[in-house]
Amino acid sequence: MSHHLLTLEQIRAALQDRRITTVSAATGLHANTLHQIKKGKSENPSLRTITILSDYLIRQTQPMVS
């Protein structure tokens, strides 16, 4: 698990090219919550939500090690 948190702006940018249903299934976060963040309608998501999304998005950008 990552201890680095992305900013809300970084999370929004990373969500732009991702399917919300895929992110929702992988993180356990509700799709409506993710849509609100992606569209900029959620200005103050919980620390838990930011942590879960940061961990997920950072894992997605790390190269696969075989």
CHARMM-style PDB file with segment names, atoms N, HN, CA, C and O in Angstrom:
ATOM      1  N   MET     1       0.841  -1.182   0.000  1.00  0.00      PROA
ATOM      2  CA  MET     1       0.000   0.000   0.000  1.00  0.00      PROA
ATOM      3  C   MET     1       0.884   1.243   0.000  1.00  0.00      PROA
ATOM      4  O   MET     1       1.894   1.290   0.702  1.00  0.00      PROA
ATOM      5  N   SER     2       0.515   2.225  -0.767  1.00  0.00      PROA
ATOM      6  HN  SER     2      -0.305   2.187  -1.338  1.00  0.00      PROA
ATOM      7  CA  SER     2       1.279   3.458  -0.905  1.00  0.00      PROA
ATOM      8  C   SER     2       1.026   4.391   0.278  1.00  0.00      PROA
ATOM      9  O   SER     2      -0.060   4.412   0.857  1.00  0.00      PROA
ATOM     10  N   HSD     3       2.050   5.154   0.617  1.00  0.00      PROA
ATOM     11  HN  HSD     3       2.932   5.137   0.147  1.00  0.00      PROA
ATOM     12  CA  HSD     3       1.874   6.198   1.629  1.00  0.00      PROA
ATOM     13  C   HSD     3       1.851   7.563   0.973  1.00  0.00      PROA
ATOM     14  O   HSD     3       1.692   8.584   1.641  1.00  0.00      PROA
ATOM     15  N   HSD     4       2.010   7.572  -0.342  1.00  0.00      PROA
ATOM     16  HN  HSD     4       2.138   6.742  -0.885  1.00  0.00      PROA
ATOM     17  CA  HSD     4       1.981   8.821  -1.105  1.00  0.00      PROA
ATOM     18  C   HSD     4       0.543   9.086  -1.547  1.00  0.00      PROA
ATOM     19  O   HSD     4      -0.109   8.215  -2.123  1.00  0.00      PROA
ATOM     20  N   LEU     5       0.065  10.277  -1.276  1.00  0.00      PROA
ATOM     21  HN  LEU     5       0.595  10.985  -0.809  1.00  0.00      PROA
ATOM     22  CA  LEU     5      -1.282  10.641  -1.711  1.00  0.00      PROA
ATOM     23  C   LEU     5      -1.204  11.580  -2.902  1.00  0.00      PROA
ATOM     24  O   LEU     5      -0.418  12.528  -2.912  1.00  0.00      PROA
ATOM     25  N   LEU     6      -2.018  11.309  -3.896  1.00  0.00      PROA
ATOM     26  HN  LEU     6      -2.657  10.539  -3.889  1.00  0.00      PROA
ATOM     27  CA  LEU     6      -2.136  12.205  -5.034  1.00  0.00      PROA
ATOM     28  C   LEU     6      -3.032  13.373  -4.651  1.00  0.00      PROA
ATOM     29  O   LEU     6      -3.876  13.259  -3.763  1.00  0.00      PROA
ATOM     30  N   THR     7      -2.840  14.485  -5.326  1.00  0.00      PROA
ATOM     31  HN  THR     7      -2.154  14.578  -6.048  1.00  0.00      PROA
ATOM     32  CA  THR     7      -3.736  15.619  -5.098  1.00  0.00      PROA
ATOM     33  C   THR     7      -5.067  15.329  -5.795  1.00  0.00      PROA
ATOM     34  O   THR     7      -5.153  14.453  -6.655  1.00  0.00      PROA
ATOM     35  N   LEU     8      -6.082  16.065  -5.417  1.00  0.00      PROA
ATOM     36  HN  LEU     8      -6.012  16.777  -4.719  1.00  0.00      PROA
ATOM     37  CA  LEU     8      -7.386  15.906  -6.046  1.00  0.00      PROA
ATOM     38  C   LEU     8      -7.286  16.186  -7.549  1.00  0.00      PROA
ATOM     39  O   LEU     8      -7.934  15.516  -8.353  1.00  0.00      PROA
ATOM     40  N   GLU     9      -6.483  17.166  -7.920  1.00  0.00      PROA
ATOM     41  HN  GLU     9      -5.957  17.711  -7.267  1.00  0.00      PROA
ATOM     42  CA  GLU     9      -6.296  17.488  -9.337  1.00  0.00      PROA
ATOM     43  C   GLU     9      -5.628  16.333 -10.082  1.00  0.00      PROA
ATOM     44  O   GLU     9      -6.009  16.023 -11.211  1.00  0.00      PROA
ATOM     45  N   GLN    10      -4.635  15.695  -9.460  1.00  0.00      PROA
ATOM     46  HN  GLN    10      -4.326  15.946  -8.543  1.00  0.00      PROA
ATOM     47  CA  GLN    10      -3.966  14.548 -10.081  1.00  0.00      PROA
ATOM     48  C   GLN    10      -4.931  13.379 -10.244  1.00  0.00      PROA
ATOM     49  O   GLN    10      -4.919  12.691 -11.265  1.00  0.00      PROA
ATOM     50  N   ILE    11      -5.760  13.161  -9.239  1.00  0.00      PROA
ATOM     51  HN  ILE    11      -5.771  13.720  -8.409  1.00  0.00      PROA
ATOM     52  CA  ILE    11      -6.745  12.079  -9.309  1.00  0.00      PROA
ATOM     53  C   ILE    11      -7.738  12.355 -10.430  1.00  0.00      PROA
ATOM     54  O   ILE    11      -8.041  11.468 -11.227  1.00  0.00      PROA
ATOM     55  N   ARG    12      -8.242  13.578 -10.492  1.00  0.00      PROA
ATOM     56  HN  ARG    12      -7.996  14.299  -9.844  1.00  0.00      PROA
ATOM     57  CA  ARG    12      -9.186  13.934 -11.567  1.00  0.00      PROA
ATOM     58  C   ARG    12      -8.570  13.711 -12.935  1.00  0.00      PROA
ATOM     59  O   ARG    12      -9.209  13.146 -13.823  1.00  0.00      PROA
ATOM     60  N   ALA    13      -7.336  14.149 -13.109  1.00  0.00      PROA
ATOM     61  HN  ALA    13      -6.817  14.607 -12.388  1.00  0.00      PROA
ATOM     62  CA  ALA    13      -6.654  13.989 -14.398  1.00  0.00      PROA
ATOM     63  C   ALA    13      -6.492  12.507 -14.738  1.00  0.00      PROA
ATOM     64  O   ALA    13      -6.691  12.107 -15.885  1.00  0.00      PROA
ATOM     65  N   ALA    14      -6.135  11.701 -13.748  1.00  0.00      PROA
ATOM     66  HN  ALA    14      -5.974  12.026 -12.817  1.00  0.00      PROA
ATOM     67  CA  ALA    14      -5.929  10.266 -13.984  1.00  0.00      PROA
ATOM     68  C   ALA    14      -7.235   9.546 -14.301  1.00  0.00      PROA
ATOM     69  O   ALA    14      -7.234   8.553 -15.029  1.00  0.00      PROA
ATOM     70  N   LEU    15      -8.342  10.036 -13.766  1.00  0.00      PROA
ATOM     71  HN  LEU    15      -8.343  10.842 -13.175  1.00  0.00      PROA
ATOM     72  CA  LEU    15      -9.636   9.395 -14.012  1.00  0.00      PROA
ATOM     73  C   LEU    15     -10.201   9.714 -15.396  1.00  0.00      PROA
ATOM     74  O   LEU    15     -11.106   9.020 -15.860  1.00  0.00      PROA
ATOM     75  N   GLN    16      -9.697  10.732 -16.051  1.00  0.00      PROA
ATOM     76  HN  GLN    16      -8.962  11.296 -15.674  1.00  0.00      PROA
ATOM     77  CA  GLN    16     -10.272  11.169 -17.325  1.00  0.00      PROA
ATOM     78  C   GLN    16     -10.257  10.092 -18.403  1.00  0.00      PROA
ATOM     79  O   GLN    16     -11.190  10.005 -19.201  1.00  0.00      PROA
ATOM     80  N   ASP    17      -9.217   9.275 -18.435  1.00  0.00      PROA
ATOM     81  HN  ASP    17      -8.459   9.346 -17.786  1.00  0.00      PROA
ATOM     82  CA  ASP    17      -9.121   8.255 -19.479  1.00  0.00      PROA
ATOM     83  C   ASP    17      -9.397   6.841 -18.963  1.00  0.00      PROA
ATOM     84  O   ASP    17      -9.015   5.852 -19.589  1.00  0.00      PROA
ATOM     85  N   ARG    18     -10.063   6.764 -17.815  1.00  0.00      PROA
ATOM     86  HN  ARG    18     -10.373   7.567 -17.306  1.00  0.00      PROA
ATOM     87  CA  ARG    18     -10.366   5.457 -17.241  1.00  0.00      PROA
ATOM     88  C   ARG    18     -11.871   5.222 -17.180  1.00  0.00      PROA
ATOM     89  O   ARG    18     -12.661   6.155 -17.034  1.00  0.00      PROA
ATOM     90  N   ARG    19     -12.244   3.954 -17.296  1.00  0.00      PROA
ATOM     91  HN  ARG    19     -11.603   3.196 -17.415  1.00  0.00      PROA
ATOM     92  CA  ARG    19     -13.659   3.589 -17.151  1.00  0.00      PROA
ATOM     93  C   ARG    19     -13.997   3.578 -15.671  1.00  0.00      PROA
ATOM     94  O   ARG    19     -13.352   2.895 -14.876  1.00  0.00      PROA
ATOM     95  N   ILE    20     -15.009   4.340 -15.318  1.00  0.00      PROA
ATOM     96  HN  ILE    20     -15.533   4.895 -15.964  1.00  0.00      PROA
ATOM     97  CA  ILE    20     -15.411   4.468 -13.917  1.00  0.00      PROA
ATOM     98  C   ILE    20     -15.860   3.116 -13.359  1.00  0.00      PROA
ATOM     99  O   ILE    20     -15.583   2.809 -12.200  1.00  0.00      PROA
ATOM    100  N   THR    21     -16.546   2.310 -14.163  1.00  0.00      PROA
ATOM    101  HN  THR    21     -16.772   2.559 -15.105  1.00  0.00      PROA
ATOM    102  CA  THR    21     -17.000   1.001 -13.667  1.00  0.00      PROA
ATOM    103  C   THR    21     -15.821   0.105 -13.316  1.00  0.00      PROA
ATOM    104  O   THR    21     -15.894  -0.665 -12.359  1.00  0.00      PROA
ATOM    105  N   THR    22     -14.738   0.195 -14.076  1.00  0.00      PROA
ATOM    106  HN  THR    22     -14.678   0.821 -14.854  1.00  0.00      PROA
ATOM    107  CA  THR    22     -13.536  -0.595 -13.799  1.00  0.00      PROA
ATOM    108  C   THR    22     -12.878  -0.129 -12.508  1.00  0.00      PROA
ATOM    109  O   THR    22     -12.497  -0.942 -11.666  1.00  0.00      PROA
ATOM    110  N   VAL    23     -12.749   1.191 -12.357  1.00  0.00      PROA
ATOM    111  HN  VAL    23     -13.059   1.851 -13.041  1.00  0.00      PROA
ATOM    112  CA  VAL    23     -12.144   1.751 -11.140  1.00  0.00      PROA
ATOM    113  C   VAL    23     -13.007   1.410  -9.929  1.00  0.00      PROA
ATOM    114  O   VAL    23     -12.484   1.070  -8.867  1.00  0.00      PROA
ATOM    115  N   SER    24     -14.312   1.498 -10.082  1.00  0.00      PROA
ATOM    116  HN  SER    24     -14.738   1.774 -10.944  1.00  0.00      PROA
ATOM    117  CA  SER    24     -15.231   1.183  -8.997  1.00  0.00      PROA
ATOM    118  C   SER    24     -15.083  -0.277  -8.559  1.00  0.00      PROA
ATOM    119  O   SER    24     -15.010  -0.568  -7.365  1.00  0.00      PROA
ATOM    120  N   ALA    25     -15.039  -1.181  -9.523  1.00  0.00      PROA
ATOM    121  HN  ALA    25     -15.098  -0.944 -10.493  1.00  0.00      PROA
ATOM    122  CA  ALA    25     -14.902  -2.604  -9.204  1.00  0.00      PROA
ATOM    123  C   ALA    25     -13.568  -2.897  -8.515  1.00  0.00      PROA
ATOM    124  O   ALA    25     -13.503  -3.727  -7.609  1.00  0.00      PROA
ATOM    125  N   ALA    26     -12.517  -2.220  -8.944  1.00  0.00      PROA
ATOM    126  HN  ALA    26     -12.570  -1.545  -9.680  1.00  0.00      PROA
ATOM    127  CA  ALA    26     -11.185  -2.473  -8.387  1.00  0.00      PROA
ATOM    128  C   ALA    26     -10.982  -1.855  -7.009  1.00  0.00      PROA
ATOM    129  O   ALA    26     -10.209  -2.374  -6.203  1.00  0.00      PROA
ATOM    130  N   THR    27     -11.670  -0.748  -6.735  1.00  0.00      PROA
ATOM    131  HN  THR    27     -12.297  -0.326  -7.390  1.00  0.00      PROA
ATOM    132  CA  THR    27     -11.439  -0.022  -5.478  1.00  0.00      PROA
ATOM    133  C   THR    27     -12.533  -0.228  -4.435  1.00  0.00      PROA
ATOM    134  O   THR    27     -12.310  -0.013  -3.244  1.00  0.00      PROA
ATOM    135  N   GLY    28     -13.711  -0.644  -4.885  1.00  0.00      PROA
ATOM    136  HN  GLY    28     -13.892  -0.818  -5.853  1.00  0.00      PROA
ATOM    137  CA  GLY    28     -14.829  -0.761  -3.962  1.00  0.00      PROA
ATOM    138  C   GLY    28     -15.539   0.563  -3.719  1.00  0.00      PROA
ATOM    139  O   GLY    28     -16.462   0.631  -2.908  1.00  0.00      PROA
ATOM    140  N   LEU    29     -15.119   1.607  -4.411  1.00  0.00      PROA
ATOM    141  HN  LEU    29     -14.369   1.551  -5.070  1.00  0.00      PROA
ATOM    142  CA  LEU    29     -15.777   2.908  -4.275  1.00  0.00      PROA
ATOM    143  C   LEU    29     -16.976   2.960  -5.212  1.00  0.00      PROA
ATOM    144  O   LEU    29     -16.938   2.402  -6.309  1.00  0.00      PROA
ATOM    145  N   HSD    30     -18.027   3.623  -4.787  1.00  0.00      PROA
ATOM    146  HN  HSD    30     -18.058   4.077  -3.896  1.00  0.00      PROA
ATOM    147  CA  HSD    30     -19.250   3.697  -5.581  1.00  0.00      PROA
ATOM    148  C   HSD    30     -18.992   4.506  -6.859  1.00  0.00      PROA
ATOM    149  O   HSD    30     -18.299   5.523  -6.832  1.00  0.00      PROA
ATOM    150  N   ALA    31     -19.551   4.047  -7.959  1.00  0.00      PROA
ATOM    151  HN  ALA    31     -20.115   3.221  -7.981  1.00  0.00      PROA
ATOM    152  CA  ALA    31     -19.370   4.718  -9.250  1.00  0.00      PROA
ATOM    153  C   ALA    31     -19.830   6.168  -9.204  1.00  0.00      PROA
ATOM    154  O   ALA    31     -19.205   7.026  -9.828  1.00  0.00      PROA
ATOM    155  N   ASN    32     -20.908   6.465  -8.482  1.00  0.00      PROA
ATOM    156  HN  ASN    32     -21.416   5.769  -7.975  1.00  0.00      PROA
ATOM    157  CA  ASN    32     -21.382   7.853  -8.385  1.00  0.00      PROA
ATOM    158  C   ASN    32     -20.342   8.751  -7.718  1.00  0.00      PROA
ATOM    159  O   ASN    32     -20.151   9.897  -8.126  1.00  0.00      PROA
ATOM    160  N   THR    33     -19.677   8.232  -6.701  1.00  0.00      PROA
ATOM    161  HN  THR    33     -19.832   7.301  -6.370  1.00  0.00      PROA
ATOM    162  CA  THR    33     -18.614   8.980  -6.028  1.00  0.00      PROA
ATOM    163  C   THR    33     -17.503   9.294  -7.018  1.00  0.00      PROA
ATOM    164  O   THR    33     -17.004  10.417  -7.072  1.00  0.00      PROA
ATOM    165  N   LEU    34     -17.122   8.291  -7.798  1.00  0.00      PROA
ATOM    166  HN  LEU    34     -17.528   7.378  -7.753  1.00  0.00      PROA
ATOM    167  CA  LEU    34     -16.048   8.477  -8.775  1.00  0.00      PROA
ATOM    168  C   LEU    34     -16.442   9.456  -9.868  1.00  0.00      PROA
ATOM    169  O   LEU    34     -15.621  10.271 -10.289  1.00  0.00      PROA
ATOM    170  N   HSD    35     -17.676   9.390 -10.332  1.00  0.00      PROA
ATOM    171  HN  HSD    35     -18.342   8.728  -9.990  1.00  0.00      PROA
ATOM    172  CA  HSD    35     -18.164  10.344 -11.337  1.00  0.00      PROA
ATOM    173  C   HSD    35     -18.115  11.766 -10.796  1.00  0.00      PROA
ATOM    174  O   HSD    35     -17.709  12.685 -11.506  1.00  0.00      PROA
ATOM    175  N   GLN    36     -18.521  11.953  -9.550  1.00  0.00      PROA
ATOM    176  HN  GLN    36     -18.850  11.206  -8.973  1.00  0.00      PROA
ATOM    177  CA  GLN    36     -18.509  13.283  -8.942  1.00  0.00      PROA
ATOM    178  C   GLN    36     -17.089  13.844  -8.879  1.00  0.00      PROA
ATOM    179  O   GLN    36     -16.867  15.021  -9.161  1.00  0.00      PROA
ATOM    180  N   ILE    37     -16.138  12.999  -8.509  1.00  0.00      PROA
ATOM    181  HN  ILE    37     -16.319  12.042  -8.279  1.00  0.00      PROA
ATOM    182  CA  ILE    37     -14.739  13.430  -8.444  1.00  0.00      PROA
ATOM    183  C   ILE    37     -14.233  13.739  -9.849  1.00  0.00      PROA
ATOM    184  O   ILE    37     -13.622  14.783 -10.076  1.00  0.00      PROA
ATOM    185  N   LYS    38     -14.487  12.837 -10.788  1.00  0.00      PROA
ATOM    186  HN  LYS    38     -14.983  11.989 -10.603  1.00  0.00      PROA
ATOM    187  CA  LYS    38     -14.008  13.005 -12.168  1.00  0.00      PROA
ATOM    188  C   LYS    38     -14.524  14.291 -12.801  1.00  0.00      PROA
ATOM    189  O   LYS    38     -13.785  14.976 -13.509  1.00  0.00      PROA
ATOM    190  N   LYS    39     -15.778  14.619 -12.551  1.00  0.00      PROA
ATOM    191  HN  LYS    39     -16.378  14.063 -11.976  1.00  0.00      PROA
ATOM    192  CA  LYS    39     -16.399  15.797 -13.156  1.00  0.00      PROA
ATOM    193  C   LYS    39     -16.139  17.086 -12.373  1.00  0.00      PROA
ATOM    194  O   LYS    39     -16.577  18.160 -12.786  1.00  0.00      PROA
ATOM    195  N   GLY    40     -15.424  16.983 -11.240  1.00  0.00      PROA
ATOM    196  HN  GLY    40     -15.068  16.111 -10.905  1.00  0.00      PROA
ATOM    197  CA  GLY    40     -15.108  18.171 -10.453  1.00  0.00      PROA
ATOM    198  C   GLY    40     -16.232  18.636  -9.564  1.00  0.00      PROA
ATOM    199  O   GLY    40     -16.195  19.756  -9.055  1.00  0.00      PROA
ATOM    200  N   LYS    41     -17.239  17.792  -9.364  1.00  0.00      PROA
ATOM    201  HN  LYS    41     -17.268  16.881  -9.777  1.00  0.00      PROA
ATOM    202  CA  LYS    41     -18.380  18.178  -8.529  1.00  0.00      PROA
ATOM    203  C   LYS    41     -18.164  17.848  -7.058  1.00  0.00      PROA
ATOM    204  O   LYS    41     -18.895  18.332  -6.193  1.00  0.00      PROA
ATOM    205  N   SER    42     -17.163  17.025  -6.778  1.00  0.00      PROA
ATOM    206  HN  SER    42     -16.570  16.632  -7.480  1.00  0.00      PROA
ATOM    207  CA  SER    42     -16.829  16.685  -5.398  1.00  0.00      PROA
ATOM    208  C   SER    42     -15.557  17.444  -5.032  1.00  0.00      PROA
ATOM    209  O   SER    42     -14.462  17.087  -5.467  1.00  0.00      PROA
ATOM    210  N   GLU    43     -15.711  18.486  -4.235  1.00  0.00      PROA
ATOM    211  HN  GLU    43     -16.600  18.777  -3.882  1.00  0.00      PROA
ATOM    212  CA  GLU    43     -14.578  19.330  -3.868  1.00  0.00      PROA
ATOM    213  C   GLU    43     -13.858  18.865  -2.610  1.00  0.00      PROA
ATOM    214  O   GLU    43     -12.748  19.315  -2.328  1.00  0.00      PROA
ATOM    215  N   ASN    44     -14.484  17.965  -1.853  1.00  0.00      PROA
ATOM    216  HN  ASN    44     -15.386  17.600  -2.083  1.00  0.00      PROA
ATOM    217  CA  ASN    44     -13.891  17.569  -0.582  1.00  0.00      PROA
ATOM    218  C   ASN    44     -14.135  16.083  -0.290  1.00  0.00      PROA
ATOM    219  O   ASN    44     -14.810  15.746   0.683  1.00  0.00      PROA
ATOM    220  N   PRO    45     -13.581  15.184  -1.137  1.00  0.00      PROA
ATOM    221  CA  PRO    45     -13.758  13.759  -0.849  1.00  0.00      PROA
ATOM    222  C   PRO    45     -13.021  13.385   0.433  1.00  0.00      PROA
ATOM    223  O   PRO    45     -12.080  14.066   0.840  1.00  0.00      PROA
ATOM    224  N   SER    46     -13.451  12.313   1.053  1.00  0.00      PROA
ATOM    225  HN  SER    46     -14.215  11.760   0.722  1.00  0.00      PROA
ATOM    226  CA  SER    46     -12.852  11.896   2.324  1.00  0.00      PROA
ATOM    227  C   SER    46     -11.406  11.456   2.122  1.00  0.00      PROA
ATOM    228  O   SER    46     -10.992  11.105   1.017  1.00  0.00      PROA
ATOM    229  N   LEU    47     -10.656  11.485   3.211  1.00  0.00      PROA
ATOM    230  HN  LEU    47     -10.992  11.770   4.108  1.00  0.00      PROA
ATOM    231  CA  LEU    47      -9.270  11.016   3.183  1.00  0.00      PROA
ATOM    232  C   LEU    47      -9.221   9.546   2.766  1.00  0.00      PROA
ATOM    233  O   LEU    47      -8.312   9.131   2.048  1.00  0.00      PROA
ATOM    234  N   ARG    48     -10.189   8.769   3.213  1.00  0.00      PROA
ATOM    235  HN  ARG    48     -10.928   9.106   3.797  1.00  0.00      PROA
ATOM    236  CA  ARG    48     -10.263   7.348   2.840  1.00  0.00      PROA
ATOM    237  C   ARG    48     -10.385   7.202   1.330  1.00  0.00      PROA
ATOM    238  O   ARG    48      -9.697   6.376   0.729  1.00  0.00      PROA
ATOM    239  N   THR    49     -11.249   7.991   0.716  1.00  0.00      PROA
ATOM    240  HN  THR    49     -11.808   8.662   1.204  1.00  0.00      PROA
ATOM    241  CA  THR    49     -11.451   7.934  -0.729  1.00  0.00      PROA
ATOM    242  C   THR    49     -10.176   8.342  -1.461  1.00  0.00      PROA
ATOM    243  O   THR    49      -9.770   7.675  -2.413  1.00  0.00      PROA
ATOM    244  N   ILE    50      -9.543   9.426  -1.029  1.00  0.00      PROA
ATOM    245  HN  ILE    50      -9.872   9.968  -0.256  1.00  0.00      PROA
ATOM    246  CA  ILE    50      -8.300   9.893  -1.643  1.00  0.00      PROA
ATOM    247  C   ILE    50      -7.213   8.832  -1.508  1.00  0.00      PROA
ATOM    248  O   ILE    50      -6.462   8.593  -2.453  1.00  0.00      PROA
ATOM    249  N   THR    51      -7.123   8.196  -0.348  1.00  0.00      PROA
ATOM    250  HN  THR    51      -7.733   8.391   0.420  1.00  0.00      PROA
ATOM    251  CA  THR    51      -6.116   7.170  -0.121  1.00  0.00      PROA
ATOM    252  C   THR    51      -6.340   5.960  -1.029  1.00  0.00      PROA
ATOM    253  O   THR    51      -5.400   5.458  -1.645  1.00  0.00      PROA
ATOM    254  N   ILE    52      -7.572   5.500  -1.106  1.00  0.00      PROA
ATOM    255  HN  ILE    52      -8.335   5.908  -0.605  1.00  0.00      PROA
ATOM    256  CA  ILE    52      -7.895   4.344  -1.953  1.00  0.00      PROA
ATOM    257  C   ILE    52      -7.588   4.652  -3.412  1.00  0.00      PROA
ATOM    258  O   ILE    52      -6.972   3.837  -4.099  1.00  0.00      PROA
ATOM    259  N   LEU    53      -8.007   5.813  -3.890  1.00  0.00      PROA
ATOM    260  HN  LEU    53      -8.508   6.475  -3.332  1.00  0.00      PROA
ATOM    261  CA  LEU    53      -7.762   6.173  -5.285  1.00  0.00      PROA
ATOM    262  C   LEU    53      -6.278   6.380  -5.553  1.00  0.00      PROA
ATOM    263  O   LEU    53      -5.779   5.969  -6.601  1.00  0.00      PROA
ATOM    264  N   SER    54      -5.572   7.003  -4.633  1.00  0.00      PROA
ATOM    265  HN  SER    54      -5.978   7.337  -3.781  1.00  0.00      PROA
ATOM    266  CA  SER    54      -4.128   7.193  -4.803  1.00  0.00      PROA
ATOM    267  C   SER    54      -3.417   5.853  -4.913  1.00  0.00      PROA
ATOM    268  O   SER    54      -2.599   5.657  -5.812  1.00  0.00      PROA
ATOM    269  N   ASP    55      -3.717   4.941  -4.019  1.00  0.00      PROA
ATOM    270  HN  ASP    55      -4.381   5.100  -3.288  1.00  0.00      PROA
ATOM    271  CA  ASP    55      -3.097   3.614  -4.055  1.00  0.00      PROA
ATOM    272  C   ASP    55      -3.388   2.910  -5.380  1.00  0.00      PROA
ATOM    273  O   ASP    55      -2.490   2.342  -6.000  1.00  0.00      PROA
ATOM    274  N   TYR    56      -4.636   2.954  -5.801  1.00  0.00      PROA
ATOM    275  HN  TYR    56      -5.366   3.416  -5.298  1.00  0.00      PROA
ATOM    276  CA  TYR    56      -5.037   2.301  -7.053  1.00  0.00      PROA
ATOM    277  C   TYR    56      -4.329   2.929  -8.251  1.00  0.00      PROA
ATOM    278  O   TYR    56      -3.746   2.221  -9.072  1.00  0.00      PROA
ATOM    279  N   LEU    57      -4.378   4.241  -8.348  1.00  0.00      PROA
ATOM    280  HN  LEU    57      -4.851   4.816  -7.681  1.00  0.00      PROA
ATOM    281  CA  LEU    57      -3.810   4.921  -9.517  1.00  0.00      PROA
ATOM    282  C   LEU    57      -2.295   4.803  -9.566  1.00  0.00      PROA
ATOM    283  O   LEU    57      -1.725   4.661 -10.648  1.00  0.00      PROA
ATOM    284  N   ILE    58      -1.639   4.857  -8.427  1.00  0.00      PROA
ATOM    285  HN  ILE    58      -2.102   4.972  -7.548  1.00  0.00      PROA
ATOM    286  CA  ILE    58      -0.181   4.695  -8.396  1.00  0.00      PROA
ATOM    287  C   ILE    58       0.190   3.282  -8.824  1.00  0.00      PROA
ATOM    288  O   ILE    58       1.134   3.095  -9.592  1.00  0.00      PROA
ATOM    289  N   ARG    59      -0.546   2.283  -8.335  1.00  0.00      PROA
ATOM    290  HN  ARG    59      -1.313   2.435  -7.712  1.00  0.00      PROA
ATOM    291  CA  ARG    59      -0.287   0.895  -8.762  1.00  0.00      PROA
ATOM    292  C   ARG    59      -0.470   0.742 -10.263  1.00  0.00      PROA
ATOM    293  O   ARG    59       0.281   0.008 -10.904  1.00  0.00      PROA
ATOM    294  N   GLN    60      -1.452   1.420 -10.829  1.00  0.00      PROA
ATOM    295  HN  GLN    60      -2.063   2.017 -10.307  1.00  0.00      PROA
ATOM    296  CA  GLN    60      -1.737   1.310 -12.259  1.00  0.00      PROA
ATOM    297  C   GLN    60      -0.631   1.910 -13.123  1.00  0.00      PROA
ATOM    298  O   GLN    60      -0.461   1.500 -14.272  1.00  0.00      PROA
ATOM    299  N   THR    61       0.114   2.861 -12.597  1.00  0.00      PROA
ATOM    300  HN  THR    61      -0.024   3.193 -11.664  1.00  0.00      PROA
ATOM    301  CA  THR    61       1.145   3.520 -13.382  1.00  0.00      PROA
ATOM    302  C   THR    61       2.522   2.915 -13.180  1.00  0.00      PROA
ATOM    303  O   THR    61       3.464   3.275 -13.887  1.00  0.00      PROA
ATOM    304  N   GLN    62       2.655   2.000 -12.224  1.00  0.00      PROA
ATOM    305  HN  GLN    62       1.890   1.708 -11.650  1.00  0.00      PROA
ATOM    306  CA  GLN    62       3.947   1.362 -12.001  1.00  0.00      PROA
ATOM    307  C   GLN    62       4.151   0.257 -13.036  1.00  0.00      PROA
ATOM    308  O   GLN    62       3.209  -0.457 -13.382  1.00  0.00      PROA
ATOM    309  N   PRO    63       5.384   0.120 -13.528  1.00  0.00      PROA
ATOM    310  CA  PRO    63       5.653  -0.942 -14.503  1.00  0.00      PROA
ATOM    311  C   PRO    63       5.484  -2.324 -13.873  1.00  0.00      PROA
ATOM    312  O   PRO    63       5.760  -2.532 -12.692  1.00  0.00      PROA
ATOM    313  N   MET    64       5.024  -3.254 -14.700  1.00  0.00      PROA
ATOM    314  HN  MET    64       4.800  -3.085 -15.659  1.00  0.00      PROA
ATOM    315  CA  MET    64       4.848  -4.640 -14.260  1.00  0.00      PROA
ATOM    316  C   MET    64       6.230  -5.284 -14.112  1.00  0.00      PROA
ATOM    317  O   MET    64       7.091  -5.121 -14.976  1.00  0.00      PROA
ATOM    318  N   VAL    65       6.432  -6.000 -13.035  1.00  0.00      PROA
ATOM    319  HN  VAL    65       5.732  -6.132 -12.332  1.00  0.00      PROA
ATOM    320  CA  VAL    65       7.687  -6.706 -12.805  1.00  0.00      PROA
ATOM    321  C   VAL    65       7.412  -8.198 -12.962  1.00  0.00      PROA
ATOM    322  O   VAL    65       6.525  -8.744 -12.306  1.00  0.00      PROA
ATOM    323  N   SER    66       8.172  -8.850 -13.828  1.00  0.00      PROA
ATOM    324  HN  SER    66       8.892  -8.406 -14.361  1.00  0.00      PROA
ATOM    325  CA  SER    66       7.932 -10.288 -14.033  1.00  0.00      PROA
ATOM    326  C   SER    66       8.920 -11.146 -13.303  1.00  0.00      PROA
ATOM    327  OT1 SER    66       8.847 -12.373 -13.378  1.00  0.00      PROA
TER     328      SER     66
END
